[in-house]
């Protein structure tokens, strides 16, 4: 359980130096690897500069891209004539919220269904500027599914705005981090908790990205006019035109659209997609054909408007965008389930999709009668859940696991089958206990997994996972940890040691002995370890979650140091997030090569 604190300790603003830390390099080199297997490397993430802390009163620079996915921007085309503005002006005074219904900027966030919110004071006394820089420079998505889940919960929760920042700007920073994690719906929820009267330039920019990431250009309509006045960018002028088209005003929409596209090529893909949105409104008479052949890369604008209008994005274009775009694809309800399946499996490994979500998706595929590979997976999944013979269910599970070809998709299949695996009775006669238990724990079915404890072999991977997952916290000897190294992967043994030590399952002497044998420098210190350790001791749960994300800035586990895992697990345990600490440690052993 996450708890509040009464005792506080302020994080010094000098700790901003942490923002320059890529990975906490304590015991090994950490080369850059920001991509899941099977994808091309995305462009580096240029982070937009934040807007002013007060309400915006001037034009801003064009919005920087999300990991190389940019919006159409042209300062010379961002303004529309006074005459046209007068034609589309709307009196909004009658729609203004009364004072009692307004949202305060002192606390921003939402409670996700089925999840308890973090305490409002979970950032403790941290300087808001320190937290902003950490979020802005964190390279996301991050390595751990479970750390991503914790971070999403923290960034979504109704939290007190820390000192030193404007509440709207801080909400924008949180939403921007969520977008880069692939959590488009969560980002939208955070933004929607800020009244439009309080928007800053920075929040306008992130709000547009969020509308595109959710494939919902209509979400721009309440802010399009003000956004166009504040942000000098062609995208906002096009947004005004799209909103008029969606409102059933094709003539006014056409005037703004023609103005916005002036000086650009008739075949400009960004204009054509905006025109297609305009044509979907009532009385829309614009027939637009989208040709992808000349398009060299996918942007947030292109993905969002194509998705909104039912235009299929070619599979090869996804390779030109950052991985979070695939997670947006997974969440898009208007994309055919079969087309979303592969993206949804990847999204599950990043904490964006749940076991239940995956099962529901494949159920839709089965019911659709699709004849592609998704149908085969759906049938095997049904067998794994419903066949009356245990052996047949295990065989179906094994078929699903063996059908994956990369480390990431293999973990995705463990998530997909988690609940089905939890229904297999514990028995030493059942083969593949390692993967059965890893599957259950990938989605938190620890009670079912622990039923296997009497039947798994000591020193096996299943034994190691259960040693970490057991909430009773039975002690483990150093010899068991180093012996696990002899029977399996040394890297897995290092992660097991880090997890057990972080959970307090090893005595100080046992931990030091095993650490020396396995060459894990759990006593190493740098600015990041000091910050996360201190946040854990204070019980600043949201700060711990954010610093854990900083410590896992890799798209896979290959470059997550066991030393970093030790500090993350220990800090989460200290801050009251013991369940998440256990699951992150289990995931580390499962996914380590």
C-alpha positions as CSV (number, residue, x, y, z in Angstrom):
1,X,0.0,0.0,0.0
2,X,1.3,3.5,-0.8
3,X,1.2,5.7,2.2
4,X,1.5,9.5,2.8
5,X,4.2,11.0,4.9
6,X,4.3,13.7,7.6
7,X,8.1,14.2,7.6
8,X,9.5,15.9,4.5
9,X,12.9,16.5,3.0
10,X,13.4,18.9,0.1
11,X,15.2,17.7,-3.0
12,X,17.7,20.5,-3.9
13,X,17.3,22.2,-7.2
14,X,20.9,21.3,-7.9
15,X,19.6,17.8,-8.4
16,X,18.6,18.9,-11.9
17,X,22.0,17.5,-12.8
18,X,20.2,14.2,-12.7
19,X,18.4,15.0,-15.8
20,X,21.6,14.6,-17.8
21,X,21.9,11.0,-16.6
22,X,21.0,8.5,-19.3
23,X,21.2,5.2,-17.4
24,X,22.6,4.7,-13.9
25,X,25.9,3.2,-15.0
26,X,27.2,1.5,-11.8
27,X,28.6,-1.8,-12.8
28,X,28.6,-2.0,-16.6
29,X,28.7,0.0,-19.8
30,X,25.3,1.0,-21.0
31,X,25.3,1.5,-24.8
32,X,22.2,3.1,-26.3
33,X,19.5,0.7,-27.2
34,X,16.1,2.5,-27.4
35,X,14.2,0.0,-29.6
36,X,12.4,-3.3,-29.2
37,X,13.6,-6.1,-31.4
38,X,12.0,-6.1,-34.8
39,X,11.9,-2.3,-35.3
40,X,14.1,0.2,-36.9
41,X,15.7,2.7,-34.6
42,X,13.5,5.8,-34.1
43,X,14.8,9.3,-34.5
44,X,16.0,10.8,-31.3
45,X,13.4,12.6,-29.2
46,X,13.7,16.3,-29.4
47,X,11.7,17.7,-26.4
48,X,9.7,20.9,-26.9
49,X,10.5,23.8,-24.7
50,X,7.8,24.4,-22.1
51,X,5.4,27.3,-22.4
52,X,5.4,30.2,-20.0
53,X,4.2,29.7,-16.5
54,X,1.4,32.1,-16.9
55,X,-1.5,32.0,-19.4
56,X,-0.2,32.4,-22.9
57,X,-0.4,35.8,-24.6
58,X,2.0,35.4,-27.5
59,X,2.8,33.1,-30.4
60,X,5.0,30.1,-29.7
61,X,7.5,28.3,-31.8
62,X,6.1,25.4,-33.9
63,X,5.6,22.2,-31.9
64,X,8.6,19.9,-31.9
65,X,8.0,16.4,-33.0
66,X,7.4,13.3,-30.9
67,X,10.5,11.2,-31.5
68,X,10.7,12.5,-35.0
69,X,6.9,12.6,-35.8
70,X,6.2,16.2,-36.5
71,X,3.2,18.3,-37.2
72,X,2.8,20.6,-40.3
73,X,4.1,24.0,-39.2
74,X,4.4,27.2,-41.1
75,X,4.5,30.5,-39.3
76,X,3.5,32.4,-42.4
77,X,0.3,30.4,-42.7
78,X,-0.8,30.2,-39.1
79,X,-3.0,33.4,-39.1
80,X,-6.3,33.8,-40.8
81,X,-7.9,37.1,-41.8
82,X,-10.0,39.1,-39.5
83,X,-12.9,38.8,-42.0
84,X,-12.8,35.0,-41.8
85,X,-12.3,35.1,-38.1
86,X,-15.5,37.2,-37.7
87,X,-17.4,34.7,-39.8
88,X,-16.6,31.8,-37.5
89,X,-16.5,33.6,-34.2
90,X,-18.6,31.9,-31.5
91,X,-19.8,33.5,-28.2
92,X,-18.6,31.0,-25.6
93,X,-19.6,33.1,-22.5
94,X,-22.8,31.1,-22.1
95,X,-20.8,27.9,-21.8
96,X,-18.3,29.0,-19.1
97,X,-18.2,27.0,-16.0
98,X,-19.4,28.5,-12.7
99,X,-16.7,29.0,-10.1
100,X,-17.7,25.9,-8.1
101,X,-17.3,23.6,-11.1
102,X,-13.8,24.8,-12.1
103,X,-10.7,22.6,-11.7
104,X,-8.0,23.9,-9.5
105,X,-4.4,24.0,-10.8
106,X,-3.2,23.1,-7.3
107,X,-4.1,19.5,-7.9
108,X,-4.4,17.9,-11.3
109,X,-5.1,14.3,-12.3
110,X,-7.6,11.5,-12.5
111,X,-8.3,8.2,-10.8
112,X,-8.1,5.3,-13.3
113,X,-10.8,2.7,-13.0
114,X,-9.8,-0.2,-10.9
115,X,-6.6,1.5,-9.5
116,X,-6.2,3.4,-6.3
117,X,-4.7,6.8,-6.8
118,X,-1.3,7.8,-5.4
119,X,-1.5,10.1,-2.4
120,X,-1.8,13.7,-3.5
121,X,1.5,14.6,-1.8
122,X,3.5,11.8,-3.5
123,X,6.0,14.1,-5.0
124,X,6.9,15.3,-1.5
125,X,8.8,18.5,-1.4
126,X,10.5,18.0,-4.7
127,X,11.1,21.2,-6.7
128,X,8.7,21.1,-9.7
129,X,11.4,22.3,-12.1
130,X,13.5,19.2,-11.1
131,X,10.6,16.9,-11.8
132,X,9.8,18.6,-15.1
133,X,13.3,18.2,-16.4
134,X,13.4,14.5,-15.4
135,X,10.1,13.9,-17.3
136,X,11.2,15.9,-20.3
137,X,14.5,14.1,-20.7
138,X,13.4,10.6,-19.9
139,X,13.7,8.5,-23.0
140,X,10.5,6.6,-23.3
141,X,9.2,3.9,-23.7
142,X,11.2,2.4,-20.8
143,X,12.3,-1.2,-20.4
144,X,10.0,-2.6,-17.7
145,X,6.3,-3.3,-18.1
146,X,5.7,-3.1,-14.4
147,X,7.8,0.1,-13.9
148,X,5.8,1.6,-16.8
149,X,2.5,0.7,-15.1
150,X,3.7,2.3,-11.8
151,X,4.8,5.4,-13.6
152,X,1.5,5.7,-15.5
153,X,-0.4,5.4,-12.3
154,X,1.7,8.1,-10.7
155,X,1.5,10.5,-13.6
156,X,-2.3,10.1,-13.9
157,X,-3.1,10.4,-10.2
158,X,-4.6,13.6,-8.8
159,X,-1.4,15.0,-7.4
160,X,-0.5,18.3,-5.8
161,X,1.3,20.7,-8.1
162,X,4.9,21.0,-6.8
163,X,6.5,24.3,-6.0
164,X,8.2,26.3,-8.7
165,X,5.9,25.4,-11.6
166,X,2.5,26.4,-13.1
167,X,-0.1,23.7,-12.7
168,X,-1.1,23.7,-16.3
169,X,2.5,23.4,-17.5
170,X,3.1,20.6,-15.0
171,X,0.1,18.7,-16.3
172,X,1.4,19.2,-19.8
173,X,4.7,17.7,-18.8
174,X,3.0,14.7,-17.3
175,X,0.9,14.2,-20.4
176,X,3.9,14.6,-22.7
177,X,5.7,11.8,-20.7
178,X,2.7,9.6,-20.9
179,X,2.4,10.1,-24.7
180,X,6.0,9.1,-25.2
181,X,5.3,6.0,-23.1
182,X,2.5,5.1,-25.5
183,X,-0.2,6.0,-23.0
184,X,-2.4,8.2,-25.2
185,X,-5.6,7.7,-23.3
186,X,-3.9,8.4,-19.9
187,X,-2.4,11.6,-21.4
188,X,-5.8,12.7,-22.6
189,X,-7.3,12.2,-19.2
190,X,-4.7,14.3,-17.5
191,X,-5.1,17.2,-20.0
192,X,-8.9,17.0,-19.7
193,X,-8.6,17.8,-16.0
194,X,-7.3,21.3,-16.8
195,X,-10.0,23.9,-17.7
196,X,-9.3,25.4,-21.1
197,X,-9.2,28.9,-19.5
198,X,-6.0,27.9,-17.8
199,X,-4.2,26.5,-20.8
200,X,-0.7,27.6,-21.4
201,X,1.2,27.6,-24.6
202,X,2.9,24.3,-23.6
203,X,-0.4,22.7,-22.8
204,X,-1.9,23.7,-26.1
205,X,1.0,22.0,-27.8
206,X,0.7,18.8,-25.9
207,X,-3.1,18.8,-26.2
208,X,-2.7,18.8,-30.0
209,X,-0.3,15.9,-29.9
210,X,-2.7,14.0,-27.6
211,X,-5.7,14.6,-29.9
212,X,-3.6,13.1,-32.7
213,X,-2.3,10.2,-30.6
214,X,-5.9,9.2,-29.8
215,X,-7.0,9.6,-33.4
216,X,-9.5,12.2,-32.4
217,X,-9.2,15.6,-34.2
218,X,-12.6,16.6,-32.8
219,X,-10.9,16.9,-29.4
220,X,-9.2,20.0,-30.8
221,X,-12.4,21.9,-31.5
222,X,-12.9,23.4,-28.0
223,X,-9.4,24.9,-28.2
224,X,-8.7,25.3,-31.9
225,X,-9.4,29.1,-32.1
226,X,-7.5,30.0,-29.0
227,X,-4.7,27.6,-30.0
228,X,-4.4,29.2,-33.5
229,X,-4.1,32.6,-31.9
230,X,-1.4,31.5,-29.5
231,X,0.6,29.0,-31.5
232,X,1.8,30.3,-34.9
233,X,1.6,27.0,-36.7
234,X,-0.2,25.7,-39.8
235,X,-1.5,22.7,-37.9
236,X,-3.7,25.0,-35.8
237,X,-5.1,26.8,-38.8
238,X,-5.9,23.4,-40.3
239,X,-7.5,22.4,-37.0
240,X,-9.8,25.4,-37.2
241,X,-10.9,24.3,-40.7
242,X,-11.4,20.7,-39.7
243,X,-13.6,21.7,-36.7
244,X,-15.8,23.9,-38.9
245,X,-16.1,21.0,-41.3
246,X,-17.1,18.6,-38.5
247,X,-19.6,21.2,-37.3
248,X,-21.4,21.0,-40.6
249,X,-20.1,24.4,-42.0
250,X,-18.3,23.3,-45.2
251,X,-18.2,26.8,-46.8
252,X,-16.5,28.4,-43.8
253,X,-14.2,25.4,-43.4
254,X,-13.2,25.7,-47.1
255,X,-12.2,29.3,-46.7
256,X,-9.9,28.5,-43.7
257,X,-8.6,25.4,-45.4
258,X,-7.6,27.3,-48.6
259,X,-5.9,30.0,-46.6
260,X,-4.0,27.5,-44.5
261,X,-2.7,25.4,-47.4
262,X,-1.7,28.5,-49.5
263,X,1.8,28.1,-50.7
264,X,2.0,24.4,-50.3
265,X,1.9,21.6,-52.8
266,X,-1.6,20.3,-53.9
267,X,-0.4,16.8,-53.1
268,X,0.8,17.7,-49.6
269,X,-0.3,14.7,-47.5
270,X,-0.9,16.7,-44.4
271,X,-3.3,19.1,-46.2
272,X,-5.1,16.2,-47.9
273,X,-5.6,14.4,-44.6
274,X,-7.0,17.5,-43.0
275,X,-9.3,18.0,-46.1
276,X,-10.5,14.4,-45.6
277,X,-11.5,15.2,-42.0
278,X,-13.4,18.2,-43.2
279,X,-15.3,16.1,-45.7
280,X,-16.5,13.7,-43.0
281,X,-18.7,16.5,-41.4
282,X,-22.4,17.0,-42.2
283,X,-22.8,18.4,-45.7
284,X,-19.2,17.6,-46.5
285,X,-18.7,17.3,-50.2
286,X,-15.0,16.8,-50.5
287,X,-13.8,13.5,-51.9
288,X,-10.2,13.0,-51.1
289,X,-7.9,10.1,-52.1
290,X,-4.9,9.5,-50.0
291,X,-1.8,8.1,-51.8
292,X,1.0,6.9,-49.5
293,X,3.6,6.1,-52.1
294,X,5.3,9.5,-52.0
295,X,5.3,9.6,-48.2
296,X,8.7,8.7,-46.7
297,X,7.9,8.9,-43.0
298,X,5.0,8.7,-40.5
299,X,4.2,11.6,-38.3
300,X,1.7,12.1,-35.4
301,X,-0.4,14.3,-37.7
302,X,-0.5,11.7,-40.5
303,X,-1.2,8.8,-38.1
304,X,-3.9,10.7,-36.1
305,X,-5.9,12.0,-39.1
306,X,-5.6,8.8,-41.1
307,X,-6.8,6.8,-38.2
308,X,-9.7,9.2,-37.6
309,X,-10.9,8.9,-41.2
310,X,-10.4,5.2,-41.6
311,X,-7.4,5.4,-43.9
312,X,-5.1,2.5,-43.4
313,X,-1.5,3.4,-42.7
314,X,1.0,1.1,-44.6
315,X,2.8,-1.3,-42.3
316,X,6.2,-0.2,-43.5
317,X,5.6,3.4,-42.5
318,X,5.3,2.4,-38.8
319,X,9.0,1.5,-39.1
320,X,9.8,5.1,-39.6
321,X,8.2,6.3,-36.4
322,X,9.0,5.8,-32.7
323,X,7.7,2.6,-31.0
324,X,5.0,4.5,-29.0
325,X,3.1,5.0,-32.3
326,X,2.5,1.3,-32.4
327,X,1.1,1.5,-28.9
328,X,-1.3,4.3,-30.0
329,X,-2.3,2.0,-32.8
330,X,-3.0,-0.8,-30.3
331,X,-5.4,1.5,-28.4
332,X,-7.3,2.9,-31.4
333,X,-10.8,1.3,-31.3
334,X,-11.6,2.2,-34.9
335,X,-8.8,0.2,-36.3
336,X,-9.7,-3.4,-37.2
337,X,-8.8,-5.8,-34.4
338,X,-6.7,-8.1,-36.6
339,X,-4.6,-5.0,-37.7
340,X,-4.1,-4.1,-34.1
341,X,-3.1,-7.5,-32.7
342,X,0.7,-7.4,-33.3
343,X,0.8,-3.8,-31.9
344,X,-1.3,-4.8,-28.9
345,X,1.2,-7.6,-28.0
346,X,4.0,-5.1,-28.1
347,X,2.0,-2.6,-26.1
348,X,1.4,-5.2,-23.5
349,X,5.1,-5.6,-22.9
350,X,5.3,-1.9,-22.2
351,X,2.4,-1.9,-19.7
352,X,0.0,-0.2,-22.1
353,X,-2.2,-3.3,-22.7
354,X,-3.3,-5.8,-20.1
355,X,-3.8,-9.5,-20.2
356,X,-7.6,-9.0,-20.2
357,X,-7.3,-6.5,-23.0
358,X,-5.3,-8.9,-25.2
359,X,-7.7,-11.7,-24.6
360,X,-10.7,-9.5,-25.5
361,X,-8.9,-8.4,-28.7
362,X,-8.3,-12.0,-29.8
363,X,-11.9,-12.8,-28.9
364,X,-13.0,-10.1,-31.3
365,X,-10.7,-11.5,-34.0
366,X,-12.1,-15.0,-33.6
367,X,-15.7,-13.7,-33.8
368,X,-14.9,-11.6,-36.9
369,X,-14.0,-14.7,-38.9
370,X,-10.7,-13.2,-40.1
371,X,-8.6,-15.8,-41.8
372,X,-5.2,-14.4,-41.0
373,X,-2.7,-15.5,-38.3
374,X,-4.7,-13.8,-35.6
375,X,-7.5,-16.4,-36.1
376,X,-5.0,-19.2,-35.4
377,X,-3.8,-17.5,-32.3
378,X,-7.4,-16.9,-31.1
379,X,-8.2,-20.6,-31.6
380,X,-5.2,-21.8,-29.6
381,X,-6.0,-19.3,-26.9
382,X,-9.6,-20.6,-26.7
383,X,-8.1,-24.1,-26.3
384,X,-5.7,-22.9,-23.6
385,X,-8.7,-21.5,-21.6
386,X,-11.5,-24.0,-22.2
387,X,-10.3,-27.4,-23.1
388,X,-11.3,-30.0,-20.5
389,X,-8.0,-31.8,-20.7
390,X,-5.1,-30.2,-18.8
391,X,-2.5,-31.7,-21.2
392,X,-4.3,-30.2,-24.2
393,X,-4.4,-26.8,-22.4
394,X,-0.7,-26.9,-21.7
395,X,0.0,-28.0,-25.3
396,X,-2.0,-25.0,-26.6
397,X,-0.1,-22.7,-24.2
398,X,3.2,-24.1,-25.5
399,X,2.1,-23.6,-29.1
400,X,1.4,-19.9,-28.3
401,X,4.7,-19.4,-26.6
402,X,6.7,-21.1,-29.3
403,X,5.0,-19.1,-32.0
404,X,6.8,-15.9,-30.9
405,X,10.2,-15.2,-32.5
406,X,11.7,-12.3,-30.6
407,X,12.4,-11.8,-26.8
408,X,9.8,-9.1,-26.8
409,X,7.0,-11.1,-28.4
410,X,7.9,-14.1,-26.3
411,X,7.2,-12.0,-23.2
412,X,4.0,-10.7,-24.9
413,X,2.8,-14.2,-25.3
414,X,3.4,-14.9,-21.6
415,X,1.2,-11.9,-20.8
416,X,-1.5,-13.1,-23.3
417,X,-1.7,-16.5,-21.6
418,X,-1.4,-15.4,-18.0
419,X,-4.9,-16.2,-16.8
420,X,-5.0,-19.5,-18.7
421,X,-1.7,-20.5,-17.1
422,X,-3.1,-19.7,-13.7
423,X,-5.8,-22.3,-14.2
424,X,-3.3,-25.2,-14.7
425,X,-3.2,-27.2,-11.5
426,X,0.2,-27.4,-9.8
427,X,1.8,-30.7,-10.4
428,X,5.3,-32.0,-10.8
429,X,4.0,-34.0,-13.8
430,X,3.3,-30.9,-15.8
431,X,6.2,-29.7,-18.0
432,X,7.2,-26.1,-18.6
433,X,6.7,-24.9,-15.0
434,X,9.2,-22.1,-15.7
435,X,7.1,-20.6,-18.4
436,X,3.8,-21.3,-16.7
437,X,4.9,-19.4,-13.6
438,X,6.5,-16.6,-15.6
439,X,3.2,-16.3,-17.5
440,X,1.1,-16.0,-14.4
441,X,3.4,-13.5,-12.8
442,X,3.6,-11.3,-15.9
443,X,0.1,-10.2,-15.0
444,X,0.3,-10.5,-11.3
445,X,-1.4,-13.8,-10.6
446,X,0.9,-14.5,-7.7
447,X,-1.5,-16.5,-5.6
448,X,-1.9,-19.1,-8.4
449,X,1.8,-19.1,-9.0
450,X,2.7,-19.7,-5.4
451,X,0.7,-22.9,-5.4
452,X,3.5,-24.4,-7.5
453,X,6.2,-23.8,-4.8
454,X,6.1,-27.3,-3.4
455,X,6.6,-28.9,-6.8
456,X,9.2,-26.8,-8.6
457,X,12.9,-27.8,-8.4
458,X,15.1,-25.7,-6.2
459,X,17.5,-23.7,-8.3
460,X,15.2,-23.7,-11.4
461,X,14.0,-20.5,-12.9
462,X,10.5,-21.2,-11.6
463,X,12.0,-21.4,-8.1
464,X,13.8,-18.1,-8.5
465,X,10.6,-16.3,-9.7
466,X,8.6,-17.6,-6.8
467,X,11.4,-16.6,-4.3
468,X,10.9,-13.0,-5.5
469,X,7.1,-13.1,-5.8
470,X,6.3,-14.6,-2.4
471,X,4.9,-11.8,-0.2
472,X,5.8,-13.8,2.9
473,X,9.4,-13.0,2.1
474,X,11.2,-16.2,3.1
475,X,14.9,-15.7,3.3
476,X,17.3,-17.0,0.7
477,X,20.9,-18.1,1.2
478,X,23.7,-16.6,-0.9
479,X,24.6,-20.1,-2.0
480,X,21.2,-20.6,-3.6
481,X,21.6,-17.4,-5.6
482,X,25.1,-18.2,-6.9
483,X,24.0,-21.8,-7.5
484,X,21.2,-20.5,-9.7
485,X,24.0,-18.9,-11.7
486,X,25.7,-22.2,-12.2
487,X,22.5,-23.9,-13.5
488,X,21.2,-21.0,-15.7
489,X,22.1,-17.6,-17.0
490,X,24.6,-15.4,-15.1
491,X,22.6,-12.4,-16.1
492,X,19.4,-13.8,-14.6
493,X,21.4,-14.6,-11.4
494,X,22.5,-11.0,-11.2
495,X,18.9,-9.8,-11.5
496,X,17.8,-12.4,-8.9
497,X,20.4,-11.1,-6.5
498,X,19.5,-7.5,-7.1
499,X,15.8,-8.3,-6.6
500,X,16.3,-10.3,-3.4
501,X,18.6,-7.8,-1.9
502,X,16.3,-4.9,-2.8
503,X,13.4,-6.8,-1.2
504,X,15.4,-7.5,2.0
505,X,15.4,-11.2,1.5
506,X,19.1,-11.5,2.0
507,X,21.0,-10.5,5.1
508,X,23.7,-7.9,4.6
509,X,26.5,-10.4,4.7
510,X,24.7,-12.8,2.3
511,X,24.0,-10.0,-0.1
512,X,27.6,-8.8,-0.1
513,X,28.9,-12.4,-0.5
514,X,26.7,-13.1,-3.5
515,X,27.3,-9.6,-5.0
516,X,31.0,-10.2,-4.9
517,X,30.7,-13.6,-6.6
518,X,28.3,-12.3,-9.3
519,X,30.2,-9.0,-9.7
520,X,27.2,-6.8,-8.9
521,X,28.2,-3.5,-7.3
522,X,25.1,-3.0,-5.2
523,X,27.0,-0.6,-3.0
524,X,27.8,1.8,-5.8
525,X,26.7,5.4,-5.5
526,X,25.9,8.2,-7.9
527,X,23.5,11.1,-8.0
528,X,20.6,8.9,-9.3
529,X,21.1,6.2,-6.6
530,X,21.2,8.9,-3.9
531,X,18.0,10.6,-5.2
532,X,15.9,7.4,-5.5
533,X,17.1,6.0,-2.2
534,X,16.2,9.3,-0.5
535,X,12.8,9.5,-2.2
536,X,12.1,5.9,-1.0
537,X,13.1,6.7,2.5
538,X,10.8,9.7,2.6
539,X,7.9,7.7,1.1
540,X,7.6,10.0,-2.0
541,X,6.0,7.3,-4.1
542,X,5.5,9.4,-7.3
543,X,9.1,10.6,-7.2
544,X,10.3,7.0,-6.8
545,X,8.2,6.0,-9.8
546,X,9.6,8.8,-12.0
547,X,13.2,8.1,-10.9
548,X,12.6,4.4,-11.6
549,X,11.7,5.3,-15.2
550,X,14.9,7.3,-15.4
551,X,16.8,4.2,-14.3
552,X,15.2,2.1,-17.0
553,X,15.8,4.2,-20.1
554,X,16.1,1.4,-22.6
555,X,13.5,-0.2,-24.8
556,X,14.6,-3.7,-23.6
557,X,16.3,-5.2,-20.6
558,X,19.7,-5.7,-22.1
559,X,21.1,-2.4,-20.8
560,X,19.3,-2.2,-17.4
561,X,22.0,-2.7,-14.8
562,X,21.3,-5.1,-11.9
563,X,22.6,-2.3,-9.7
564,X,19.8,0.0,-11.0
565,X,17.3,-2.8,-10.3
566,X,18.5,-3.1,-6.7
567,X,17.9,0.6,-6.0
568,X,14.5,0.6,-7.8
569,X,13.2,-2.4,-5.9
570,X,14.5,-1.1,-2.6
571,X,13.1,2.3,-3.1
572,X,9.7,1.0,-4.1
573,X,9.6,-1.3,-1.1
574,X,10.5,1.6,1.2
575,X,7.8,3.9,-0.4
576,X,5.1,1.3,0.2
577,X,5.0,-0.2,-3.3
578,X,6.1,-3.7,-2.3
579,X,3.8,-5.5,-4.8
580,X,5.2,-3.5,-7.7
581,X,8.8,-4.0,-6.4
582,X,8.3,-7.8,-6.4
583,X,6.8,-7.8,-9.9
584,X,9.6,-5.7,-11.3
585,X,12.1,-8.0,-9.8
586,X,10.3,-11.0,-11.3
587,X,10.1,-9.4,-14.7
588,X,13.8,-8.7,-14.6
589,X,14.7,-12.4,-14.1
590,X,12.1,-13.4,-16.7
591,X,13.3,-11.1,-19.4
592,X,17.0,-11.1,-18.8
593,X,18.9,-13.0,-21.4
